[in-house]
Amino acid sequence: MSHTLHRRGPAETLEGDYVVFSMSAKGINERGSSEKLARFLEIAARYAPVNMGDMKTGNAMRMPPAEIVSAAQDTSIVHAVFADPASVAGFLTDLAGAGLGTSVIVSGLFGQVSQCIHAAGLAPHTIEHSLGFKGDLQRLPPEGVLRVTTMCGHGMVSAALVRRVLHDIKRGRRTVAEAAAYIARPCECGVFNPLRAGRMLADLATAYTLRQ
């Protein structure tokens, strides 16, 4: 899985952004895995994730976490987003103890993720790195906007939506926190980090110019 690997920005802006998700393997341990995936979400909730979700159901910006847990299916892919490595390490430790048997993927800064994995007494099976964007890069939105939109790995948070909420912030129609929560809603899986988005929107808003 690579849809959470392409988050952009300097290392210091990525230190508070860690995604942990889990899924079963089709034709191997998929049948009956809904209870294990629900348990994943229940354990994640102990560590105060800033967002969580299920690609089949939605995210915590749109519905109560309890509804997401109860709706887990065998074919679900479930996610939780954390703002600090200590929460990730604690979560992974509890997951190891639970022995769910589903695949678990962690994305974030390599060094810190590695420390979390080892703190939980685990070893990685596979490591993936993003090589960045290639092609006609002039067609991409500005870098600051990309740092927000790439937190939704399926592209459901558009550059136009980011510009819209920046306009609302400048007009006083939304606070930064309200704008961050609003643009997190379309990211169905729940891998979007509204806390990090708020910090980036605050920075972007200082330079954003209203157009009549």
Summary of the structure (lengths in Angstrom):
residues: 212
radius of gyration: 17.4
end to end distance: 42.2
largest distance: 57.0
contacts: 672
relative contact order: 0.19
helix: 43%
strand: 11%
